[in-house]
Amino acid sequence: MASLQHRRLGLSHALYEEIRARMADGTYAIGAPMPSTRAFAAERGLSRATVTLVYEQLAADGFIETRPGAASRVANGAAAMAGSPQSLLSVPSNAKPAHLARPLSAIGQRIAALGLATPNPTAGAQNIDFVYGPLSGADFPTLAWTKALRAAERQRSNRLEYDDPRGSIALRAALQAHLSRTRGLACSAEQIVIVSGSQQALDLCARLLVDPGDEVAVENPGYRMAHHAFEAYGARLRFLAIDEHGAKTDGLDCLTNAKLAYVTPTHQFPLGGFLPIGRRRQLLEWAGRSKAWVIEDDYDSEYRYAVRPEATLLSLDAHGCVIHVGTFSKTLSPQLRLGYMVLPPSLIEPFTAAKRVTDRHAATGVQRALALLLEDGSYDRHVRRMRRLQQARQTALLQALQRHLGAKAQVQGAASGLHVVVRLPSLPASAEPLLVAAAQRLGVRVHPLSPLFHPQAPDRALPRPCGLVTGYALLQPEVIEKGVERLAHAVRELEQALTR
């Protein structure tokens, strides 16, 4: 009996401290109802008497308020009285450092060494943010999406089971028809794999196609998250220089040992070049000779303003070496985490197996909803609307740059996409951090070009003008005008400071 009482006291103390910690970190917010003692006991596998004892102690200590016939609620000031969750759940002083006792794997160590900071995507309300990536929430097709989700739920099968790792066959079939119509891709639904955004596609490619020490050709400057995906698996990056037409494919001749090349041919990220047909063929001929794979990242091809559609690398591929990657993050929302890969037939089985090991499959409800949007034409209508909106925003940006900066600003990559690169020849690249800070003081967030150059690339230190990767998808034209006016003021301030 004594041991049972001791155990009950131990459980009570542990539950009491846990609830205090959850009050401190906001899980149990002020005024929120607490679970009933019966429900809490059933959920935790405890006796109701144990939970009742804890609630009585919490009430006596002022953490919760109780009333007959009503749910107990978190009292005002409970979080402050509970203290910080770190102090309640602190690591014992005699615990050994985790990095000594339990080392990471080689892949884990490489990822940790990348030094990727936790993202903080939300700018302050006072800032006009020319960030690339986010879309305006007002542009999301809420009515069409909600209707499709409801219809998808009505189609729910009586048997709830794991789906095909490649994704919903309805979505893959609808996507195959869409890609054939809009991108000229001749592929089967069997070749399509639905992924959680293009980043998962890159991770799968790196995991299945690259061994530690293998060479991978990448664009520089380029998409740094792609660089990181390959570096995490031990690849040695080799760099393709970029000009106004995209990747300079004549540099491939010396890359005879590269196992893979990653390119953004339709809208080079970040400089915006459009890879001409001659370079596309040269790239594929190199891949055929070198027995290398090519990843074609078609990340924002829906937004073409001044260029005609060009044949995709996959459409030109006679060697079965191209992996075509696309995403819905630039047309619908990055939060949906929906992308796709079109694989060569030889890679279908290994990638399907890897997808099963990774996450079984993407969430089925959103896949069914997207399939319905593709089938009834709602998605195509939405894309046409988005193209008009984004072109209007880009026009507002270009006109504002001309008005407020004139010849001081040179624009690259305006033929397509959701961003442009703004070069400022009067300032050196080394002044980018100063310009970012000066603009920030005026309530504008701008994003420097230099971080998109790989730090180990041989040409990273070559002299070049200040550059800004300037997104416009998040902003309305009147806000863009105000932001560029403030940016121009920051540029003039910095020019004067550097010439003193």
C-alpha positions as CSV (number, residue, x, y, z in Angstrom):
1,M,0.0,0.0,0.0
2,A,2.8,2.4,0.9
3,S,4.5,1.8,-2.5
4,L,1.3,2.4,-4.3
5,Q,0.8,5.7,-2.5
6,H,4.4,6.7,-3.3
7,R,3.8,5.9,-7.0
8,R,0.6,7.9,-7.0
9,L,2.4,10.9,-5.4
10,G,5.1,10.6,-8.0
11,L,2.6,10.6,-10.9
12,S,0.8,13.6,-9.3
13,H,3.9,15.6,-9.0
14,A,5.0,14.9,-12.6
15,L,1.6,15.8,-14.0
16,Y,1.5,19.0,-11.9
17,E,4.9,20.1,-13.2
18,E,3.9,19.3,-16.8
19,I,0.7,21.3,-16.6
20,R,2.6,24.2,-15.1
21,A,5.1,24.0,-18.0
22,R,2.3,24.0,-20.6
23,M,0.9,27.1,-18.9
24,A,4.3,28.8,-19.1
25,D,4.7,28.1,-22.8
26,G,1.1,29.1,-23.7
27,T,-0.3,25.6,-24.6
28,Y,-2.8,26.3,-21.8
29,A,-3.7,29.9,-22.5
30,I,-5.2,32.3,-19.9
31,G,-9.0,31.7,-19.7
32,A,-8.8,28.5,-21.7
33,P,-10.9,25.5,-20.4
34,M,-8.9,22.6,-19.0
35,P,-9.8,19.1,-20.0
36,S,-12.2,17.4,-17.6
37,T,-10.6,15.1,-15.0
38,R,-12.4,12.1,-16.6
39,A,-11.1,12.9,-20.1
40,F,-7.6,13.7,-18.9
41,A,-7.4,10.5,-16.9
42,A,-8.6,8.4,-19.9
43,E,-6.2,10.1,-22.3
44,R,-3.1,9.6,-20.0
45,G,-4.1,6.2,-18.6
46,L,-4.2,7.6,-15.1
47,S,-6.8,7.2,-12.4
48,R,-9.3,10.0,-12.1
49,A,-8.3,10.4,-8.4
50,T,-4.8,11.2,-9.5
51,V,-5.9,13.9,-11.9
52,T,-8.4,15.3,-9.4
53,L,-5.7,15.6,-6.8
54,V,-3.5,17.6,-9.3
55,Y,-6.4,19.9,-10.3
56,E,-7.1,20.6,-6.6
57,Q,-3.5,21.5,-6.0
58,L,-3.4,23.7,-9.1
59,A,-6.5,25.5,-7.9
60,A,-5.1,25.9,-4.4
61,D,-1.9,27.5,-5.9
62,G,-3.9,29.9,-8.1
63,F,-3.1,28.4,-11.5
64,I,-6.7,27.4,-12.4
65,E,-10.2,28.6,-11.4
66,T,-12.9,26.2,-10.7
67,R,-16.7,26.7,-10.5
68,P,-19.4,24.1,-9.8
69,G,-20.9,22.7,-12.9
70,A,-18.4,24.4,-15.2
71,A,-15.0,23.5,-16.7
72,S,-11.9,24.6,-14.8
73,R,-10.1,27.4,-16.6
74,V,-6.6,28.7,-16.6
75,A,-6.3,31.7,-14.2
76,N,-5.1,35.2,-15.0
77,G,-1.4,35.3,-14.4
78,A,-0.9,31.6,-14.5
79,A,1.9,31.8,-17.1
80,A,3.9,34.3,-15.1
81,M,3.5,32.3,-11.9
82,A,4.5,29.1,-13.7
83,G,7.8,30.6,-14.7
84,S,9.7,29.8,-18.0
85,P,9.3,26.4,-19.5
86,Q,13.1,26.2,-19.8
87,S,13.5,26.4,-16.0
88,L,10.8,23.8,-15.4
89,L,12.2,21.4,-18.0
90,S,15.9,22.1,-17.8
91,V,18.5,19.6,-18.5
92,P,20.2,18.1,-15.4
93,S,23.5,19.7,-14.6
94,N,25.3,16.3,-14.8
95,A,24.0,15.5,-18.3
96,K,26.8,15.1,-20.9
97,P,26.7,17.3,-24.0
98,A,24.7,15.5,-26.7
99,H,27.3,16.0,-29.4
100,L,29.8,14.0,-27.3
101,A,27.6,11.3,-26.1
102,R,25.5,10.7,-29.3
103,P,27.3,11.9,-32.5
104,L,25.4,12.6,-35.7
105,S,25.7,10.5,-38.8
106,A,28.0,11.7,-41.5
107,I,25.0,13.1,-43.4
108,G,23.7,14.8,-40.1
109,Q,27.1,16.4,-39.6
110,R,27.2,17.8,-43.1
111,I,23.7,19.2,-42.7
112,A,24.6,20.8,-39.4
113,A,27.8,22.3,-41.0
114,L,25.7,24.1,-43.6
115,G,24.7,26.5,-40.9
116,L,21.1,27.0,-42.1
117,A,19.4,29.4,-39.8
118,T,15.8,28.9,-38.7
119,P,13.7,30.9,-41.2
120,N,11.8,34.0,-40.1
121,P,9.6,34.6,-43.1
122,T,7.3,37.3,-41.6
123,A,8.5,40.9,-42.0
124,G,7.4,43.6,-39.6
125,A,4.1,45.2,-40.4
126,Q,5.9,48.5,-41.0
127,N,8.1,47.0,-43.7
128,I,7.6,46.8,-47.4
129,D,9.2,43.5,-48.3
130,F,10.5,42.8,-51.8
131,V,11.1,39.2,-50.8
132,Y,11.0,36.4,-53.4
133,G,9.0,33.3,-52.5
134,P,5.8,34.2,-50.7
135,L,2.6,34.9,-52.5
136,S,-0.2,37.3,-51.5
137,G,-2.9,35.5,-49.5
138,A,-5.5,37.5,-51.3
139,D,-4.5,35.8,-54.6
140,F,-5.3,32.3,-53.4
141,P,-8.4,30.8,-55.1
142,T,-10.2,30.3,-51.8
143,L,-13.7,29.6,-53.2
144,A,-12.5,27.2,-55.9
145,W,-10.2,25.4,-53.5
146,T,-12.8,25.1,-50.7
147,K,-15.3,23.7,-53.2
148,A,-12.8,21.2,-54.5
149,L,-11.9,20.1,-50.9
150,R,-15.5,19.5,-50.1
151,A,-16.0,17.5,-53.2
152,A,-12.9,15.5,-52.5
153,E,-14.2,14.7,-49.0
154,R,-17.4,13.5,-50.5
155,Q,-15.4,11.1,-52.7
156,R,-13.6,9.6,-49.7
157,S,-13.4,5.8,-49.9
158,N,-14.9,3.6,-47.2
159,R,-11.5,1.9,-47.0
160,L,-8.9,4.3,-45.5
161,E,-5.5,2.9,-46.4
162,Y,-2.1,4.0,-47.7
163,D,-2.1,5.3,-51.2
164,D,0.4,4.8,-54.1
165,P,3.8,6.3,-53.1
166,R,3.8,8.1,-56.4
167,G,0.6,10.0,-55.5
168,S,-3.1,9.9,-56.4
169,I,-3.6,8.3,-59.8
170,A,-6.4,10.9,-60.4
171,L,-3.9,13.8,-59.8
172,R,-1.2,12.2,-61.8
173,A,-3.5,11.6,-64.8
174,A,-4.9,15.2,-64.6
175,L,-1.3,16.5,-64.3
176,Q,-0.1,14.5,-67.2
177,A,-2.8,16.0,-69.4
178,H,-2.0,19.5,-68.1
179,L,1.7,19.2,-68.7
180,S,1.1,17.8,-72.2
181,R,-1.2,20.8,-73.0
182,T,0.9,23.6,-71.4
183,R,4.5,22.4,-71.5
184,G,4.4,19.9,-74.5
185,L,5.6,17.1,-72.3
186,A,5.0,13.6,-73.7
187,C,4.9,11.4,-70.6
188,S,2.7,8.9,-68.9
189,A,1.0,9.1,-65.5
190,E,3.3,6.3,-64.5
191,Q,6.3,8.6,-64.8
192,I,4.9,11.2,-62.5
193,V,5.6,11.3,-58.7
194,I,3.9,13.7,-56.4
195,V,6.2,15.1,-53.8
196,S,6.0,17.6,-50.9
197,G,7.4,20.5,-52.9
198,S,10.4,20.6,-55.2
199,Q,12.8,20.5,-52.3
200,Q,11.7,16.9,-51.6
201,A,12.3,16.1,-55.2
202,L,15.9,17.4,-55.0
203,D,16.5,15.5,-51.8
204,L,15.3,12.2,-53.5
205,C,17.6,12.9,-56.5
206,A,20.6,13.6,-54.2
207,R,19.9,10.5,-52.1
208,L,19.4,8.1,-55.0
209,L,21.8,9.5,-57.6
210,V,24.8,10.9,-55.7
211,D,27.5,9.2,-53.6
212,P,29.9,11.0,-51.3
213,G,32.6,12.5,-53.4
214,D,30.6,12.6,-56.7
215,E,30.7,15.8,-58.7
216,V,27.5,17.7,-59.3
217,A,27.3,20.6,-61.7
218,V,25.3,23.5,-60.5
219,E,24.6,27.1,-61.6
220,N,26.4,29.9,-59.9
221,P,24.8,32.1,-58.7
222,G,22.0,29.7,-58.2
223,Y,19.4,28.2,-56.0
224,R,21.2,27.7,-52.7
225,M,18.7,25.1,-51.3
226,A,19.6,22.9,-54.3
227,H,23.3,23.3,-53.5
228,H,22.6,22.3,-49.9
229,A,20.6,19.2,-50.9
230,F,23.6,17.9,-52.9
231,E,26.2,18.9,-50.3
232,A,24.2,17.1,-47.6
233,Y,24.9,13.8,-49.3
234,G,28.6,14.6,-49.8
235,A,28.6,15.9,-53.4
236,R,31.5,18.0,-54.6
237,L,29.9,20.9,-56.5
238,R,31.3,22.1,-59.8
239,F,30.1,25.5,-61.0
240,L,28.5,26.6,-64.3
241,A,29.0,30.4,-64.9
242,I,25.8,32.4,-65.8
243,D,25.4,35.0,-68.5
244,E,22.3,36.8,-69.8
245,H,21.1,33.5,-71.5
246,G,21.5,31.3,-68.4
247,A,24.1,28.5,-67.8
248,K,27.1,28.7,-70.0
249,T,27.1,25.1,-71.2
250,D,30.5,25.3,-72.9
251,G,31.9,24.9,-69.4
252,L,30.5,21.3,-69.3
253,D,33.3,20.0,-71.5
254,C,35.7,19.8,-68.5
255,L,33.2,18.1,-66.3
256,T,33.7,14.6,-67.6
257,N,33.3,13.0,-64.1
258,A,30.1,14.8,-63.0
259,K,27.2,12.4,-62.2
260,L,24.5,15.1,-62.3
261,A,23.7,18.6,-63.5
262,Y,21.1,20.8,-61.9
263,V,19.7,23.7,-64.0
264,T,16.9,26.2,-64.2
265,P,16.6,26.6,-68.0
266,T,13.3,28.3,-68.3
267,H,14.0,31.1,-65.9
268,Q,17.5,30.9,-64.4
269,F,17.5,31.5,-60.7
270,P,18.2,34.2,-59.8
271,L,19.4,36.1,-62.9
272,G,16.5,35.2,-65.1
273,G,18.2,34.0,-68.3
274,F,16.3,31.8,-70.7
275,L,18.4,28.9,-71.9
276,P,18.4,28.9,-75.8
277,I,17.8,25.8,-77.8
278,G,21.4,25.4,-78.8
279,R,22.6,25.3,-75.2
280,R,19.8,22.9,-74.2
281,R,21.0,20.5,-76.9
282,Q,24.6,20.9,-75.8
283,L,23.7,20.1,-72.2
284,L,21.8,16.9,-73.3
285,E,24.6,15.8,-75.6
286,W,27.1,16.2,-72.7
287,A,24.8,14.2,-70.4
288,G,24.5,11.4,-73.0
289,R,28.3,11.3,-73.4
290,S,29.0,11.5,-69.7
291,K,26.2,9.1,-68.6
292,A,25.1,11.9,-66.3
293,W,21.6,12.8,-65.0
294,V,20.1,16.3,-65.6
295,I,17.6,17.8,-63.2
296,E,15.4,20.4,-65.0
297,D,13.8,22.7,-62.3
298,D,10.8,24.3,-64.0
299,Y,9.9,26.2,-60.9
300,D,7.9,29.2,-62.3
301,S,7.4,28.5,-66.0
302,E,3.7,29.6,-65.7
303,Y,4.8,33.3,-65.7
304,R,6.0,34.1,-69.2
305,Y,5.6,37.8,-70.2
306,A,8.0,38.4,-73.1
307,V,9.3,35.0,-74.1
308,R,7.6,32.2,-76.0
309,P,7.5,28.7,-74.6
310,E,10.6,26.7,-75.4
311,A,10.9,23.0,-75.6
312,T,11.6,21.6,-72.2
313,L,14.8,19.5,-71.7
314,L,12.6,16.5,-71.1
315,S,10.9,17.0,-74.5
316,L,14.3,17.1,-76.2
317,D,15.8,14.2,-74.2
318,A,16.9,11.2,-76.4
319,H,19.1,9.6,-73.7
320,G,16.5,9.1,-70.9
321,C,18.6,11.3,-68.5
322,V,16.3,14.2,-67.7
323,I,14.3,14.5,-64.4
324,H,11.7,17.3,-64.8
325,V,10.7,18.9,-61.5
326,G,7.8,21.3,-61.0
327,T,5.8,22.9,-58.1
328,F,2.5,24.4,-57.3
329,S,4.1,26.7,-54.7
330,K,4.4,29.6,-57.2
331,T,0.8,29.4,-58.5
332,L,-1.2,28.2,-55.5
333,S,0.7,28.4,-52.2
334,P,4.0,27.2,-50.7
335,Q,2.0,26.0,-47.7
336,L,0.3,23.3,-49.7
337,R,3.7,21.5,-50.1
338,L,2.7,20.0,-53.5
339,G,5.2,19.4,-56.3
340,Y,5.9,16.7,-58.9
341,M,8.7,14.9,-60.7
342,V,8.5,13.4,-64.2
343,L,11.0,10.6,-64.2
344,P,12.7,8.6,-67.0
345,P,11.2,5.1,-67.1
346,S,14.5,3.6,-65.6
347,L,14.0,5.6,-62.4
348,I,10.4,4.9,-61.7
349,E,10.9,1.8,-59.5
350,P,13.8,3.1,-57.3
351,F,12.2,6.5,-56.8
352,T,8.8,4.9,-55.9
353,A,10.6,2.7,-53.3
354,A,12.4,5.7,-51.9
355,K,9.2,7.7,-51.7
356,R,7.6,4.9,-49.7
357,V,10.5,4.9,-47.3
358,T,10.5,8.7,-47.0
359,D,6.8,9.5,-46.2
360,R,4.6,6.8,-47.8
361,H,2.9,9.5,-50.0
362,A,1.7,13.1,-49.9
363,A,-1.5,13.9,-48.1
364,T,-4.4,12.5,-50.2
365,G,-7.1,15.1,-49.5
366,V,-5.2,18.0,-51.1
367,Q,-4.2,15.8,-54.0
368,R,-7.8,14.9,-54.8
369,A,-8.8,18.6,-54.5
370,L,-6.0,19.7,-56.9
371,A,-7.0,16.9,-59.3
372,L,-10.5,18.3,-59.4
373,L,-9.2,21.9,-60.1
374,L,-7.1,20.5,-63.0
375,E,-9.9,18.5,-64.4
376,D,-12.6,21.2,-64.5
377,G,-10.3,24.0,-65.7
378,S,-10.4,26.0,-62.5
379,Y,-6.6,25.7,-62.1
380,D,-6.0,27.0,-65.7
381,R,-8.3,29.9,-65.1
382,H,-6.5,30.7,-61.8
383,V,-3.1,30.6,-63.5
384,R,-4.2,33.0,-66.3
385,R,-5.5,35.4,-63.6
386,M,-2.3,35.1,-61.6
387,R,-0.2,35.8,-64.8
388,R,-2.2,39.0,-65.4
389,L,-1.8,40.1,-61.7
390,Q,1.9,39.3,-61.6
391,Q,2.6,41.1,-64.9
392,A,0.8,44.2,-63.6
393,R,3.0,44.1,-60.4
394,Q,6.1,43.6,-62.4
395,T,5.2,46.6,-64.7
396,A,4.6,48.7,-61.6
397,L,8.0,47.7,-60.3
398,L,9.8,48.5,-63.6
399,Q,8.1,51.8,-64.0
400,A,8.8,52.8,-60.4
401,L,12.5,51.9,-60.8
402,Q,12.6,54.0,-63.9
403,R,11.0,57.0,-62.2
404,H,13.0,56.9,-59.0
405,L,16.3,55.5,-60.0
406,G,16.5,55.9,-63.8
407,A,19.8,54.9,-65.2
408,K,21.1,54.0,-61.8
409,A,19.1,50.7,-61.9
410,Q,19.7,47.9,-64.4
411,V,17.1,45.2,-64.5
412,Q,17.7,41.5,-65.3
413,G,15.2,38.7,-65.8
414,A,12.0,40.6,-66.5
415,A,10.9,38.3,-69.3
416,S,9.3,35.9,-66.9
417,G,8.9,34.8,-63.3
418,L,8.1,36.5,-60.0
419,H,11.2,38.5,-59.4
420,V,13.9,40.5,-61.2
421,V,17.5,41.3,-60.3
422,V,18.1,45.0,-59.9
423,R,21.8,46.0,-60.5
424,L,23.1,49.3,-59.1
425,P,26.4,50.0,-60.9
426,S,27.1,53.0,-58.7
427,L,27.6,50.7,-55.7
428,P,29.9,47.7,-55.4
429,A,28.7,44.3,-54.3
430,S,30.5,44.8,-51.0
431,A,28.0,47.6,-50.2
432,E,25.0,45.3,-50.3
433,P,24.8,44.9,-46.5
434,L,25.0,48.6,-46.1
435,L,22.2,49.2,-48.6
436,V,20.0,46.5,-46.9
437,A,20.5,48.3,-43.5
438,A,19.8,51.7,-45.0
439,A,16.6,50.5,-46.7
440,Q,15.5,48.8,-43.5
441,R,15.8,52.1,-41.6
442,L,13.3,53.5,-44.1
443,G,10.9,50.6,-43.7
444,V,11.9,48.6,-46.8
445,R,13.3,45.1,-46.9
446,V,15.5,44.3,-49.8
447,H,17.5,41.1,-50.5
448,P,21.1,41.0,-51.7
449,L,22.3,39.0,-54.6
450,S,25.7,38.0,-53.1
451,P,24.4,35.2,-50.8
452,L,23.3,33.3,-53.9
453,F,26.9,32.9,-55.1
454,H,28.4,29.8,-53.6
455,P,31.2,30.7,-51.2
456,Q,33.6,28.1,-52.7
457,A,33.1,29.1,-56.3
458,P,36.3,30.4,-57.9
459,D,34.6,33.5,-59.3
460,R,32.8,34.6,-56.2
461,A,35.2,37.4,-55.4
462,L,35.3,38.9,-58.9
463,P,34.3,42.6,-58.9
464,R,30.6,43.1,-59.7
465,P,28.0,45.8,-59.0
466,C,25.6,45.7,-56.1
467,G,22.6,43.5,-56.9
468,L,19.2,42.9,-55.3
469,V,16.9,40.0,-55.9
470,T,13.6,41.8,-56.0
471,G,10.3,39.9,-55.7
472,Y,6.9,41.5,-56.3
473,A,4.3,38.8,-55.9
474,L,3.5,39.8,-52.3
475,L,2.9,43.5,-53.1
476,Q,0.2,45.6,-54.7
477,P,1.3,48.2,-57.3
478,E,0.7,51.2,-55.0
479,V,2.9,49.6,-52.3
480,I,5.6,48.8,-54.8
481,E,5.7,52.5,-55.8
482,K,6.2,53.6,-52.2
483,G,8.8,50.9,-51.6
484,V,10.9,51.8,-54.6
485,E,10.8,55.5,-53.7
486,R,12.2,54.7,-50.3
487,L,14.8,52.4,-51.8
488,A,15.9,55.1,-54.1
489,H,16.3,57.4,-51.1
490,A,18.5,54.8,-49.4
491,V,20.6,54.4,-52.6
492,R,21.3,58.2,-52.7
493,E,22.1,58.2,-49.0
494,L,24.6,55.4,-49.4
495,E,26.2,56.9,-52.5
496,Q,26.8,60.1,-50.6
497,A,28.2,58.3,-47.6
498,L,30.7,56.3,-49.7
499,T,32.0,59.3,-51.6
500,R,32.8,61.4,-48.5
